Each structure stands twice: as structure tokens, then as C-alpha cells.
Amino acid sequence: MSGNHLSDIEVKLLLCLFSFYREIGPGATPGLKGLDEEAQLEPWELPEAVKALRARGLIEYWELQPAVRLTPEGLQAVLQISEGRDGG
């Protein structure tokens, strides 16, 4: 993805959000509560991953809920990751 290396926790969160995207659709905006477990992250890793992905423009973040959602750029990045994992 254009030279930007993603950490393992960032990849885990992107793949988790992609799962929501596939199940619910482009409007999938899961709340942060419990998202660490869904993404198989430690509780302290989630804020770090959210901050990093938000700074890269790969996710949107809503403080009031709080919740997150893939941006079009995030979807493109996670599709590249998925293709790489599937060998394609």
C-alpha cells in the first residue's frame, strides 16, 4: 500500500472492520466497546490502532458513539492485504 507499512495490530483491526463491512455493508460502523476482542487485540492496543489508522486516513472515527468505519482508502488497503493473504 504505497509504501506505508502497517503494524500487526493495525492489520488486525482493518481485517476486523472488513469483516463488518462484508457482513453489514459500507455503512458498517461498529462501536469501540468490544472491538478489541473482535479484532483479537489486547484492550490497550485498540486505541493505538485506531489512532494510527485514523492518522493515515484509513478509518473514520466518531467520538460520540465512539465508533469507527473504513474509508474508501481503508477498504482499498484491506483488499490488498486480503489478496496477499489469499495468495492472489
C-alpha positions in Angstrom: 0.0 0.0 0.0 2.1 2.8 -1.4 5.0 2.3 0.9 3.1 2.6 4.2 3.9 -0.3 6.5 1.1 -1.3 8.8 1.7 -2.9 12.2 0.2 -6.2 13.1 -2.4 -4.5 15.3 -3.4 -2.2 12.5 -3.8 -5.1 10.1 -5.9 -7.0 12.7 -8.2 -4.0 13.1 -8.5 -3.4 9.4 -9.4 -7.1 8.8 -11.9 -7.0 11.6 -13.6 -3.8 10.1 -13.5 -5.5 6.7 -15.5 -8.4 8.2 -18.1 -6.0 9.4 -18.1 -4.3 6.0 -18.8 -7.6 4.3 -21.5 -8.7 6.7 -23.3 -5.4 7.1 -22.3 -3.2 4.2 -20.4 0.0 3.5 -22.2 1.8 6.4 -21.0 -0.7 9.0 -19.8 1.4 11.9 -19.0 -0.8 14.9 -18.7 0.7 18.3 -15.3 0.5 20.0 -16.7 -1.3 23.0 -15.8 -5.0 22.5 -14.0 -4.3 19.2 -10.7 -5.2 20.8 -12.0 -8.7 21.3 -13.5 -8.9 17.8 -10.1 -7.9 16.3 -8.2 -10.2 18.7 -6.3 -7.3 20.2 -5.4 -6.5 23.8 -7.5 -3.7 25.2 -4.6 -1.3 25.3 -3.8 -2.0 21.6 -7.1 -0.8 20.2 -6.7 2.9 20.9 -3.2 2.8 19.3 -4.5 1.0 16.2 -7.4 3.5 15.9 -5.2 6.5 16.2 -2.7 5.2 13.6 -5.3 4.1 11.1 -7.2 7.4 11.5 -4.0 9.4 11.0 -3.4 7.5 7.7 -7.0 8.2 6.6 -7.9 4.5 6.5 -10.7 4.8 9.0 -13.2 7.4 10.2 -13.8 7.9 13.9 -16.9 9.2 15.8 -16.2 10.3 19.3 -19.8 10.5 20.4 -20.5 6.8 20.0 -17.4 6.1 19.9 -17.3 4.1 16.7 -15.1 3.5 13.6 -15.7 2.8 9.9 -13.4 2.0 6.9 -12.8 4.9 4.5 -12.6 4.1 0.7 -8.8 4.2 1.2 -9.0 1.8 4.1 -11.2 -0.6 2.0 -8.6 -0.5 -0.7 -5.8 -1.2 1.8 -7.6 -4.1 3.4 -8.4 -5.6 0.0 -4.7 -5.6 -0.8 -3.9 -7.2 2.5 -6.6 -9.9 1.9 -5.4 -10.6 -1.6 -1.8 -11.0 -0.2 -3.0 -13.4 2.5 -5.0 -15.5 0.0 -2.0 -15.8 -2.3 -3.7 -13.7 -5.0 
